[in-house]
């Protein structure tokens, strides 16, 4: 069956015409799906029952099932565990800030990148998410919270650029003026550093923010954390980042997880500063999230502050990421992994 929620309005018009229906029906369907956020054809009450039944037999309709919701007692952050139509599980996070509500979504069920500090990759990649499955994380959370989402971060389970075609279609639908119409500048896409895809993304001429998971300023250290570093050197990554900025004019964000005794020393800060001080960039310092299957430990606050100060003295814009949802399996992939263990016994 055709995935109706992954279709553009033009594609939907063609499908409706092929069904022998009037063209304006496509606009009605599109609005029900992407503005009114209908959970099924049954909710589309201004369409005839016969047409809705015809749609139901022709199209698959993505509507994620909410398995579990956790709310942080610390900051109100909510973590959602969703079940896909085939039973696969994914996570999404809703975070409330002064500037608006942000949702962090997954792009894959599982991940094949193998980063040592991430729970999402334990168990490997199960499959890519469709555009509609990425969208519906936002739609479902909007309905569950009753609040508009203003910022979207594609930084949950999975490597977004490893699901490139579906990611591009998702971005097209998310920013479409006929749908939620979220600004490109309010969207961040993360990557562990697939340089060919980073360059391809730059050529799309989008105004989204690219966030690179760096986590180390030395190739050998980065290889111990991220298998992808065996394929792409840090020098290659910096070239790809420079190309992205040159093509888009968008400041690069570097994600750097601080791990006690591993990549949090003065020499690490100096090496990082040397790499990026001539770039238009921003650094997110992240005291590493504890993961049950790993033994990484956060540096103390003084060590984190010293690392930050070293970068700032080199003129680099730095923030220490505010920890959201630490009391609700805040690290990416933890809730999904725990639920999978329950299912598998």
N, C-alpha and C positions, 0 to 999 in steps of 0.2 A: 504493500500500500504506500501511497505517496505521503510524505511528511509535510502536511499542510502548513504547520507553524514555522517551517524552515524556508518557505517560499517568499520571494519578494512580491510586492503588489503587482508588478507587471506579469510575473509568472502565474500568479493567482488569477489574473484577468484572463490569461490564455486558457487555463484549466476550466474556468467557469464557462467560457465560450465553447469549449469542447464538450461541455455537459449540456449545451443547448440553452443555457440560462442567459439572462440579460447582464450586461457588463457591470452595472452598478452593484450587483450582488457580491462581486469580488471586494469592493470597497466596504460593504457591510461586514463581510466575513473578516476582513483584515482589521477593522475597528474592534470587532468583538474580541479578536485574539490579542491584539497588541495595545489597545487603549483601555477597553473595558475588562480585559484580562479574564475572559470567560474560561471556565474549566472544562467545558464540553460543548458540543453542538446544541445540546438540550437547553442551554441557557440563552441561546440566540433567539429570543422571543419574537423579533420582528421578521424572522424568516419562516416560511411555511414549513409545516411538519414534513411534507413530501421532500422539500429541498434539503432539510436537515438530515433526513434519512438517506437521501442520495449521497450527501457529503460523508455521512458515517460509513457507508459501504465503500467509498472511493478513497478516503483519506485516513491516515493514522493521525491521532490528535494527542500531542504530548501534554500531559498534566502530571507533574511529579507527585508522588505520594509522600507525605510527611511522616517519617518514622519516629523521629524524636526531636524535641526542642530543649535546649539547655539555656538558661538565662544566668548571666553572671551576677552574683550578689555584690560584686565590687564596682562594676561600671555599667551594668545594663546590657552589655554585649550579649547577643543571642547567637547560638550555634545550631544549625539545622542539619539533620541527617535526612536525606531524601532517597527514596527508592525509585529507580527507573523502571520502565515497563518490563524489562527482562530480569528484574530482581537485583541488579547491581546497585551498590550504594555509593553516594557522593556526599560531600559536605559543602556547606555554604555558611558564611558568617555575616551578620548584620551588626554594624557599629554606628553608634550615634555620636556625632561630633557637633560642635557649635556651628560649623559651616554647613551642616547637612548630614544626611544619612548615607553611609557607604556600605556596599555589599561586596564581599569577596567571594567569587565563584570558582568552581572547579571546571576544568576543560577536558579532563579525562577521568575515567574510573581507574584509579591506580596510576602508576607512572613507571616508566622504564629507565629513568635517568640515574637512579641508584645513589642519590646524594646521601651521605652518611648521617646527616643530622635530621633527616626528614622521615616522618612516619608514613607519608603518602606512598613512598616507593617500596615499602616492605611488602612483598608479595607480587611486585611487578605490575605491568600494565595489563588491565583487563580489556579495555577498549576505549576508543575515542568517543567523546560526546558529540551529538549532533548540534547544529545551531539552535534548534528548538529546545534541547535539553539545557544548553547554557542559558538561553533566554528565560526559560521557565523557572530557574532558580531565583531570578530577580522578580518575576511575576508572582510566584508563590509567596515570597517574602513580603512583597508589597501588600498582598491581600492579607497575610497573616498579621502584619504589624499595623496595617491601616495607614501607613505613612509612605510618602513618595521617596524613592531612591534618587539621590542626586549624583552619586559617584560610584563607579564600578571598577573593581580591581580584579583582574584575571590572574589570581595568585594562589588559588586553592589547590586541590589535588590535580596533579598532571603538569606537563610542560606544554604551555599553550602553542608554542611554535612547532611542536611535534604533531599538532592537529591543525595545520596551517589553513587549509581550505575552509574547514568548518569555522575556524576562528574568524576569518575574513567575512564570511557570510553573516555570522553572529554580529559582528561590528556594523555591518551594513544595516541589518534589521534594527539593532539597538539605537542607532543614530538617525534612523529614517524619520522625517518630519511627520509621516503618517502614523507613526507608532509612539513609543515613549519619548523619542526625540531627545535622548541624552547627548549632551555635547561631547564631541571627540576629546576636548580638552579635560573632560571629567572622567576619562577612562585611562587606566594604567594596565599595561600588559607586561608580565614578567617573563624572563627567560633565564635558563641556566647558562646560556651562551652558545646557541646554535648560530654560528656566524653567517652562514649562507642565508638562513632564514631572516636574520637581523637585517641584512642588506636588502633582501627582497621586501621586507616590511618597510624599509626606508623608501624604496621605490614606489610604494603605494601612495605616498604623499598624504598620509593621514596626520592629524594633529594630536594623536594620543601620546601618552608618556610611556617610554620604554624603561623598564626596570631590569637591571642586570644583577643576577645573584652572583656576586664575586667571591666573598668570604675568604679571600686570601690574596696577598699581593705577590706571592712567590709561586711559581708553577709547581714545584715539588709539594708544597703544603696543600695547594689547591687540588692536586691529584689525589691526595689522601682523603679529601672530603667529597670530591665530585669526579666520578669516572669520566664525565664529559671532558675534563681537563686533559685527558690523555690524547684527545683528538684536536682540541683547540688550545693554543697557547694564550697566555695573557696578552702578549703583544698583538696577536690576531684579534682578540676581543677588543682591545683598545682601538685598533684600526676600524673595526666594524662600528664601534660607538661613535667615533669621529665622523664616519660616513653617515650614520643616522642623523647626527646633529647637522651636518652640512646639507643634507637633503631636506630636512624637516624644520630646522631651527628650534627643535624641542630639546630642552635640557634633559640629560640622561640622569636617571637615578641609579645609584649603586647600593645594593643590599649587602650588608656585611654582618654576618652572625659572629659575635664575639664568644670564643670558647676559651675558658680559663687554661692558661699555660700552653696554649697551642698557637693562637693567632692574635693575641691581645697585647703583645709586647711593644716596647718602644720602637724596636727595629721594624715590626710589622706596620706600625703607624707611619713611620718614616718612608717605608717602601710604598705604601698606599698613596701617601701624599705625593711622592715623586711621580707615580703613574698618572695621577689625575689632576694635578694642580693647574695644568694649563687648559683643562677642559671646562666647558660650561656644564656643571654637574651638581648633584646633591647626593650626600651620603646618608643612608639610613643605618644607623648602628643598632643591632638587634642582640641584646643579651640572649644567648641561645636558649630555646625552649627545651626543657627536659623531655626526653622521650624514653619510655620504659625500656625499649630494646637497646638503647644507647647509653653510654656513660659520660656524655658531655656535661660539663658543669659551667654555669655562668661565672664570669669574673665578678669581683666585688664592685660596689658602686664607685669607689675611688679609682680603680683600674679603668673602668668604662669612661669616667670623666677625664682621666689623663689621656686616653686614646682620642677622645673628642677634642680636647684642647690642642693636641699635637696637630690634628688636621686643620683646626680653625686658625692656628698660627701660620699655616700655609695658604690661608685665604680660601679654604674649602667650606662650603655650606654644609653643615652637619646637623642632624637631629638624632636623638636617642629615641627609638620607636617606643611610644607609649604602649605598655603591655595591656592588651585588651583580652579579656576572657581567660585569664590564666587559670581560674578556678573551674573552667568548664571545658577541659581538654583543648586549651587554646592552640596548641601546636597543630599544624596542618596534618590531617590524616589520622589523628589519634582517636577521635570519636568513631569514625568509620571502621578503624581497625578493631576497636573494642567491640563494636556491634557485630562485625564479621566473626569474631571469636565466639560470641554468644550463639550465632547462627550455626557455626561449625561444631560447637561443643568444645 
